[in-house]
């Protein structure tokens, strides 16, 4: 639940920006007039404006919420893989030692514990240096599980966007490497823990067996594998113990303890520590590279936004520089250097005489009855916000979502706003239920409304 209320991280912002670009690349440009206008108000360079536009569109279209669901699904997928890794590691430890009824062949046990791990580790290293696609299978499995757990149709572009974003800095190899080595680290830790539990609670005998080889190769291999673990304090069976283990089951407890210590040390040094070191390296490179992620402005989806987000007048330096701190505002209250008074009508019919007689200090903005007139007025308000704005509405019309969104956007670009719910013309009647819907919707937006003329307020700032 905490993730639902936290602000998006820098990686999330880049991620959502890339997801919006991919969506527009596949489905065509989005309706972005308001997003572009907000981005221009935000200021900054082209990359900052593209990101601000994308974040607004992502929030509007539900992609931000989808990202939260996807990340929750990714955590569940990772938890499932971690559980599988722990159970697999514990199973390896149990299979290597058995139930204690028969002696343990030390080299078969070692092959069971380290064989698959070392083979996959070599495969990862070869893929890292030659193919660059190490961990791709496990990574695809994790992404597939993440999408299944997320169950959000709006998250369709998130996984491809993440891969495209990370491939620019080749961070995918470090993220997948962290996933692979982290899971193997869990598996080897579980295997080592199972070995410790079994050796502490059961009596095992250790032998080595051969038909073709002499004892010397086993003695040399045992000493070679135990050299590094011995530096950490693990025991190595001496030559007499090794020879005795090849001839018959040793009955001395000191021999059992030496073999057990040797086995634990070899698993720790050659199984667990390499994964720990590689996981730490991948984590360090991932965190280091994540801070260097930037937008690629040369991509077609970003390059074509330059004219809309960086008007030519701004690029040649006509406008003032953006302020260091942008104003924070709510509907109906814009904390900025606004001035003047403005009256505008919203979708008024021709039967009503408009505009009324206005004081000299009040400007008539006409009637908003088309998308072009709305966008033109919003563009003007974003540059020259009025101190007082009155919006005349015909309460015979239903307060649909489009009209309410426009009222909220107009109010956010004015110092103070009032809604004038016009009275019915002679011979007409107002629907009480519809008027109640207007009152409820405007109260929900936090906009002051009345059915009396606001001209006095527009002229003097008070009633």
C-alpha positions as CSV (number, residue, x, y, z in Angstrom):
1,X,0.0,0.0,0.0
2,X,2.9,2.3,0.6
3,X,3.8,2.2,-3.1
4,X,0.4,3.6,-4.0
5,X,1.1,6.9,-2.4
6,X,4.8,7.5,-3.1
7,X,5.9,9.7,-5.9
8,X,7.4,8.0,-9.0
9,X,11.1,7.6,-8.9
10,X,13.4,8.9,-11.6
11,X,13.5,5.5,-13.2
12,X,9.6,5.4,-13.2
13,X,9.5,8.8,-14.9
14,X,11.9,7.7,-17.7
15,X,9.9,4.4,-17.9
16,X,6.5,6.0,-18.3
17,X,7.9,8.5,-20.8
18,X,9.2,5.6,-22.9
19,X,5.9,3.7,-22.5
20,X,3.9,6.8,-23.8
21,X,6.3,7.1,-26.8
22,X,5.8,3.4,-27.7
23,X,2.0,3.7,-27.3
24,X,1.9,6.7,-29.6
25,X,4.2,4.9,-32.0
26,X,1.8,2.0,-32.3
27,X,-1.6,3.6,-31.9
28,X,-1.0,7.2,-33.2
29,X,-0.7,10.5,-31.4
30,X,-2.7,11.0,-28.2
31,X,-5.0,14.0,-27.5
32,X,-2.3,16.1,-25.8
33,X,-3.4,19.8,-26.1
34,X,-3.6,20.2,-22.3
35,X,-0.5,18.1,-21.7
36,X,1.5,20.3,-24.1
37,X,0.2,23.4,-22.4
38,X,1.2,22.2,-19.0
39,X,4.6,21.1,-20.2
40,X,5.2,24.6,-21.6
41,X,4.1,26.2,-18.3
42,X,6.5,23.8,-16.5
43,X,9.5,25.2,-18.4
44,X,12.9,23.7,-18.7
45,X,14.7,22.1,-21.6
46,X,13.0,19.9,-24.2
47,X,13.7,16.6,-22.3
48,X,12.1,18.0,-19.1
49,X,9.0,19.1,-21.1
50,X,8.7,15.8,-22.9
51,X,8.9,14.0,-19.6
52,X,6.3,16.3,-17.9
53,X,4.0,15.8,-20.9
54,X,4.3,12.1,-20.8
55,X,3.7,11.9,-17.0
56,X,0.6,13.9,-17.4
57,X,-0.7,11.7,-20.2
58,X,0.2,8.6,-18.2
59,X,-1.7,9.8,-15.2
60,X,-4.7,10.8,-17.3
61,X,-4.9,7.5,-19.2
62,X,-4.2,5.2,-16.2
63,X,-0.7,4.2,-17.1
64,X,0.7,5.4,-13.8
65,X,-1.7,3.2,-11.9
66,X,-0.9,0.4,-14.3
67,X,2.8,0.8,-13.5
68,X,2.0,0.5,-9.8
69,X,0.1,-2.7,-10.6
70,X,3.0,-4.0,-12.8
71,X,5.5,-3.4,-10.1
72,X,3.3,-5.2,-7.6
73,X,3.1,-8.1,-10.0
74,X,6.9,-8.0,-10.5
75,X,7.4,-8.3,-6.7
76,X,5.0,-11.2,-6.5
77,X,6.8,-12.9,-9.5
78,X,10.1,-12.3,-7.8
79,X,8.8,-13.8,-4.5
80,X,7.6,-16.9,-6.4
81,X,11.0,-17.3,-8.0
82,X,12.7,-16.9,-4.7
83,X,10.5,-19.5,-3.1
84,X,11.3,-21.9,-5.9
85,X,15.1,-21.1,-5.5
86,X,15.0,-21.8,-1.8
87,X,13.1,-25.1,-2.2
88,X,15.4,-26.2,-5.0
89,X,18.5,-25.4,-3.0
90,X,17.2,-27.3,0.0
91,X,16.3,-30.2,-2.3
92,X,19.9,-30.3,-3.6
93,X,21.3,-30.5,-0.1
94,X,18.9,-33.3,0.8
95,X,19.7,-35.2,-2.4
96,X,23.4,-34.9,-1.9
97,X,23.5,-36.4,1.6
98,X,20.5,-38.7,1.5
99,X,18.9,-40.2,4.6
100,X,22.1,-41.4,6.3
101,X,21.4,-45.1,5.8
102,X,24.2,-45.4,3.2
103,X,27.6,-43.8,3.1
104,X,27.9,-40.6,1.1
105,X,30.1,-40.6,-2.0
106,X,31.8,-37.2,-1.5
107,X,32.4,-36.5,-5.2
108,X,28.9,-37.5,-6.3
109,X,27.6,-35.2,-3.5
110,X,29.8,-32.4,-4.7
111,X,28.6,-32.9,-8.3
112,X,25.0,-32.8,-7.2
113,X,25.6,-29.6,-5.2
114,X,27.8,-27.7,-7.6
115,X,27.5,-29.3,-11.1
116,X,24.4,-27.4,-12.4
117,X,25.5,-24.2,-10.7
118,X,28.9,-24.2,-12.2
119,X,27.7,-25.2,-15.7
120,X,25.1,-22.3,-15.7
121,X,27.7,-19.9,-14.3
122,X,30.1,-20.7,-17.2
123,X,27.2,-20.3,-19.6
124,X,26.3,-16.9,-18.1
125,X,30.0,-15.7,-18.4
126,X,30.1,-16.8,-22.1
127,X,26.8,-15.1,-22.8
128,X,27.9,-11.9,-21.0
129,X,31.1,-11.5,-23.0
130,X,30.0,-12.9,-26.4
131,X,26.2,-12.7,-26.7
132,X,25.2,-10.1,-24.2
133,X,21.9,-11.9,-23.6
134,X,22.8,-13.7,-20.3
135,X,19.8,-14.5,-18.2
136,X,17.4,-13.9,-21.0
137,X,15.3,-17.0,-20.4
138,X,14.9,-16.3,-16.7
139,X,14.3,-12.6,-17.4
140,X,11.5,-13.4,-19.9
141,X,10.0,-15.8,-17.3
142,X,10.1,-13.0,-14.7
143,X,8.5,-10.4,-17.1
144,X,5.9,-13.0,-18.1
145,X,5.0,-13.7,-14.5
146,X,5.0,-9.9,-13.7
147,X,2.4,-9.3,-16.5
148,X,0.2,-12.2,-15.3
149,X,0.2,-11.0,-11.7
150,X,-0.4,-7.4,-12.7
151,X,-3.6,-8.2,-14.7
152,X,-3.9,-4.7,-16.1
153,X,-4.6,-4.2,-19.8
154,X,-3.1,-0.7,-19.7
155,X,0.3,-2.2,-18.8
156,X,0.8,-3.7,-22.3
157,X,3.6,-1.2,-23.2
158,X,5.4,-1.2,-19.8
159,X,7.5,-4.3,-20.2
160,X,8.7,-3.4,-23.8
161,X,9.3,0.1,-22.7
162,X,11.5,-1.1,-19.8
163,X,13.6,-3.3,-22.1
164,X,14.0,-0.6,-24.7
165,X,15.0,1.9,-22.0
166,X,17.6,-0.3,-20.3
167,X,19.1,-1.5,-23.6
168,X,20.3,2.0,-24.4
169,X,22.8,1.9,-21.6
170,X,23.1,-1.9,-21.7
171,X,21.6,-2.0,-18.2
172,X,19.5,-5.1,-19.0
173,X,22.6,-7.3,-18.6
174,X,23.2,-6.0,-15.1
175,X,19.6,-6.2,-14.0
176,X,19.1,-9.7,-15.4
177,X,22.5,-10.6,-13.9
178,X,21.4,-9.4,-10.5
179,X,18.2,-11.5,-10.8
180,X,20.1,-14.7,-11.9
181,X,22.9,-14.5,-9.3
182,X,20.5,-13.4,-6.6
183,X,18.3,-16.4,-7.1
184,X,21.3,-18.8,-7.3
185,X,22.7,-17.2,-4.1
186,X,19.4,-18.0,-2.4
187,X,19.5,-21.6,-3.7
188,X,23.1,-22.2,-2.6
189,X,22.4,-20.6,0.8
190,X,19.4,-23.0,1.2
191,X,21.6,-25.9,0.1
192,X,24.3,-24.9,2.6
193,X,21.7,-24.5,5.3
194,X,20.3,-28.0,4.6
195,X,23.8,-29.5,4.7
196,X,24.4,-27.9,8.1
197,X,21.1,-29.1,9.4
198,X,21.6,-32.7,8.2
199,X,25.2,-33.0,9.3
200,X,24.3,-31.6,12.8
201,X,21.4,-34.1,13.3
202,X,22.5,-37.3,11.5
203,X,25.7,-39.4,11.4
204,X,27.1,-39.7,7.9
205,X,30.0,-41.7,6.6
206,X,32.0,-40.4,3.6
207,X,33.7,-42.5,0.9
208,X,35.0,-42.3,-2.6
209,X,34.9,-45.1,-5.0
210,X,36.6,-45.9,-8.3
211,X,37.2,-48.9,-10.6
212,X,39.8,-47.4,-13.0
213,X,41.7,-44.7,-11.1
214,X,44.2,-44.9,-8.3
215,X,44.0,-43.1,-5.0
216,X,46.5,-40.3,-6.0
217,X,44.1,-38.4,-8.3
218,X,41.5,-38.3,-5.5
219,X,44.0,-37.1,-3.0
220,X,45.3,-34.4,-5.3
221,X,41.7,-33.2,-6.2
222,X,40.7,-33.2,-2.5
223,X,43.7,-31.1,-1.5
224,X,43.2,-28.7,-4.5
225,X,39.5,-28.1,-3.8
226,X,40.1,-27.7,-0.1
227,X,43.0,-25.2,-0.5
228,X,40.8,-22.0,-0.6
229,X,38.3,-23.2,2.0
230,X,41.2,-24.0,4.4
231,X,42.1,-20.3,4.4
232,X,38.7,-19.7,5.9
233,X,39.3,-22.3,8.6
234,X,37.6,-25.4,7.0
235,X,39.4,-28.8,7.5
236,X,40.9,-30.9,4.8
237,X,41.2,-34.7,5.3
238,X,44.8,-35.8,5.5
239,X,46.2,-38.4,3.1
240,X,45.6,-41.3,5.4
241,X,42.0,-40.4,5.9
242,X,41.5,-40.1,2.1
243,X,43.1,-43.5,1.5
244,X,41.0,-45.0,4.2
245,X,37.8,-43.6,2.8
246,X,38.6,-45.2,-0.5
247,X,39.2,-48.6,1.0
248,X,36.3,-48.9,3.5
249,X,33.9,-46.8,5.5
250,X,35.9,-44.8,8.1
251,X,34.7,-45.3,11.6
252,X,36.6,-42.5,13.3
253,X,34.5,-39.4,14.1
254,X,37.5,-37.2,13.3
255,X,37.4,-38.5,9.7
256,X,33.7,-37.8,9.4
257,X,34.1,-34.3,10.8
258,X,37.0,-33.6,8.4
259,X,35.0,-34.7,5.3
260,X,32.0,-32.8,6.5
261,X,34.0,-29.6,7.0
262,X,35.7,-30.1,3.6
263,X,32.3,-30.5,1.9
264,X,30.8,-27.4,3.5
265,X,33.9,-25.3,2.7
266,X,33.9,-26.4,-1.0
267,X,30.2,-25.6,-1.4
268,X,30.7,-22.2,0.3
269,X,33.7,-21.1,-1.6
270,X,32.9,-22.5,-5.1
271,X,29.1,-22.4,-4.9
272,X,27.9,-19.5,-2.8
273,X,30.7,-16.9,-2.8
274,X,31.0,-16.5,-6.6
275,X,27.3,-15.8,-6.8
276,X,27.5,-13.4,-3.9
277,X,30.4,-11.5,-5.6
278,X,28.7,-11.4,-9.0
279,X,25.4,-10.3,-7.5
280,X,27.1,-7.5,-5.6
281,X,28.9,-6.4,-8.8
282,X,25.7,-6.4,-10.8
283,X,23.9,-4.4,-8.1
284,X,26.6,-1.8,-8.1
285,X,26.7,-1.4,-11.9
286,X,22.9,-1.3,-12.0
287,X,22.7,1.5,-9.4
288,X,25.5,3.4,-11.1
289,X,24.0,3.1,-14.6
290,X,20.4,3.8,-13.5
291,X,21.4,7.4,-12.6
292,X,22.7,7.9,-16.1
293,X,19.5,7.1,-17.9
294,X,18.3,10.0,-20.1
295,X,15.8,10.5,-22.8
296,X,17.0,9.9,-26.4
297,X,15.8,13.1,-28.1
298,X,16.8,11.8,-31.5
299,X,13.9,9.2,-31.5
300,X,11.1,10.2,-34.0
301,X,8.5,10.1,-31.2
302,X,10.4,12.7,-29.2
303,X,11.8,14.8,-32.0
304,X,8.4,15.7,-33.5
305,X,7.3,17.2,-30.2
306,X,9.9,20.0,-30.4
307,X,7.7,22.5,-32.2
308,X,4.8,21.9,-29.8
309,X,6.8,22.0,-26.6
310,X,9.5,24.5,-27.5
311,X,7.7,27.2,-29.5
312,X,10.0,29.2,-31.8
313,X,9.5,32.4,-29.8
314,X,11.0,30.6,-26.8
315,X,13.9,29.1,-28.7
316,X,15.0,32.6,-30.0
317,X,14.7,34.0,-26.5
318,X,11.6,36.3,-26.7
319,X,10.0,35.1,-23.6
320,X,11.3,35.5,-20.1
321,X,13.2,32.7,-18.5
322,X,11.1,30.2,-16.5
323,X,11.0,31.0,-12.7
324,X,13.0,28.8,-10.4
325,X,9.9,27.8,-8.4
326,X,6.7,27.2,-10.2
327,X,3.4,28.2,-8.5
328,X,1.3,25.7,-6.8
329,X,-2.4,26.2,-7.2
330,X,-5.8,24.6,-6.8
331,X,-9.0,25.1,-8.8
332,X,-10.0,28.7,-8.5
333,X,-6.8,30.0,-7.0
334,X,-3.7,30.8,-9.0
335,X,-0.8,32.2,-7.0
336,X,0.8,34.3,-9.7
337,X,1.0,37.8,-10.9
338,X,-2.4,37.8,-12.6
339,X,-4.4,40.9,-13.4
340,X,-7.6,42.0,-15.1
341,X,-11.1,40.5,-15.2
342,X,-12.6,38.2,-17.8
343,X,-16.1,37.0,-18.7
344,X,-16.6,33.9,-20.9
345,X,-19.6,31.9,-21.9
346,X,-19.7,28.1,-22.2
347,X,-21.8,26.7,-25.0
348,X,-24.6,29.3,-24.9
349,X,-27.3,29.1,-27.5
350,X,-28.2,31.9,-29.9
351,X,-31.5,32.8,-28.1
352,X,-29.7,34.5,-25.3
353,X,-28.3,38.0,-25.9
354,X,-24.6,37.8,-25.2
355,X,-22.6,39.4,-23.9
356,X,-24.3,41.6,-21.3
357,X,-23.3,45.2,-20.9
358,X,-19.8,45.0,-19.4
359,X,-17.9,47.5,-17.2
360,X,-14.9,49.1,-18.9
361,X,-12.4,47.0,-16.8
362,X,-14.0,43.6,-17.7
363,X,-13.0,41.9,-21.0
364,X,-15.4,39.7,-23.0
365,X,-13.8,36.4,-24.1
366,X,-16.7,35.4,-26.2
367,X,-18.5,32.0,-26.1
368,X,-16.6,28.7,-26.1
369,X,-18.5,26.5,-28.6
370,X,-15.7,24.6,-30.3
371,X,-12.4,22.8,-29.6
372,X,-10.5,25.6,-31.4
373,X,-12.0,28.3,-29.3
374,X,-11.3,26.4,-26.1
375,X,-7.7,25.7,-26.9
376,X,-7.2,29.3,-28.0
377,X,-8.5,30.7,-24.7
378,X,-6.6,28.2,-22.6
379,X,-3.4,29.1,-24.5
380,X,-4.0,32.8,-23.8
381,X,-4.8,32.2,-20.1
382,X,-1.6,30.2,-19.7
383,X,0.3,33.2,-20.8
384,X,-1.8,36.0,-19.3
385,X,-3.9,34.7,-16.4
386,X,-6.7,37.0,-15.2
387,X,-7.1,37.9,-11.6
388,X,-10.8,37.2,-11.8
389,X,-12.6,34.9,-14.2
390,X,-16.4,34.4,-14.5
391,X,-17.8,31.6,-16.6
392,X,-21.4,31.7,-17.6
393,X,-23.1,28.3,-18.0
394,X,-26.5,27.3,-19.1
395,X,-27.9,24.9,-16.4
396,X,-30.3,23.4,-18.9
397,X,-27.4,21.5,-20.3
398,X,-26.1,18.4,-18.4
399,X,-22.8,18.9,-16.6
400,X,-20.9,16.3,-18.6
401,X,-17.3,15.3,-17.8
402,X,-15.9,17.3,-20.7
403,X,-17.5,20.6,-19.6
404,X,-16.4,20.0,-15.9
405,X,-12.8,19.2,-17.0
406,X,-12.8,22.5,-19.0
407,X,-14.1,24.5,-16.1
408,X,-11.5,23.0,-13.8
409,X,-8.7,23.8,-16.3
410,X,-9.9,27.4,-16.8
411,X,-10.1,27.9,-13.1
412,X,-6.5,26.6,-12.6
413,X,-5.4,29.4,-14.9
414,X,-7.0,32.3,-13.0
415,X,-6.5,34.0,-9.7
416,X,-10.2,33.5,-8.7
417,X,-13.1,31.9,-10.5
418,X,-16.8,32.1,-10.2
419,X,-19.4,30.1,-12.2
420,X,-22.5,32.0,-13.3
421,X,-25.5,29.6,-13.6
422,X,-27.7,31.6,-15.9
423,X,-31.4,31.9,-15.2
424,X,-33.9,30.6,-17.6
425,X,-35.2,32.8,-20.4
426,X,-38.9,33.8,-20.4
427,X,-41.1,30.9,-21.3
428,X,-38.4,28.4,-20.3
429,X,-38.0,26.4,-17.1
430,X,-35.0,24.8,-15.4
431,X,-35.0,21.2,-14.4
432,X,-34.5,21.1,-10.6
433,X,-32.7,17.8,-10.7
434,X,-30.3,18.9,-13.4
435,X,-29.6,22.2,-11.5
436,X,-28.8,20.0,-8.5
437,X,-26.4,18.0,-10.5
438,X,-24.6,21.3,-11.4
439,X,-24.4,22.3,-7.8
440,X,-23.0,19.0,-6.7
441,X,-20.5,18.8,-9.5
442,X,-19.2,22.4,-8.9
443,X,-19.0,21.8,-5.2
444,X,-17.0,18.7,-5.9
445,X,-14.6,20.8,-8.0
446,X,-14.4,23.5,-5.3
447,X,-15.7,26.2,-7.6
448,X,-17.9,29.1,-6.3
449,X,-21.2,29.3,-8.1
450,X,-24.3,31.4,-8.1
451,X,-27.3,32.4,-10.3
452,X,-26.7,36.1,-9.8
453,X,-24.6,38.3,-12.1
454,X,-20.9,38.4,-11.2
455,X,-20.2,41.7,-13.0
456,X,-19.8,43.7,-9.8
457,X,-17.3,41.1,-8.5
458,X,-15.5,41.2,-11.8
459,X,-15.2,45.0,-11.7
460,X,-14.3,45.6,-8.1
461,X,-13.2,42.2,-6.7
462,X,-16.0,42.0,-4.2
463,X,-19.8,42.0,-4.2
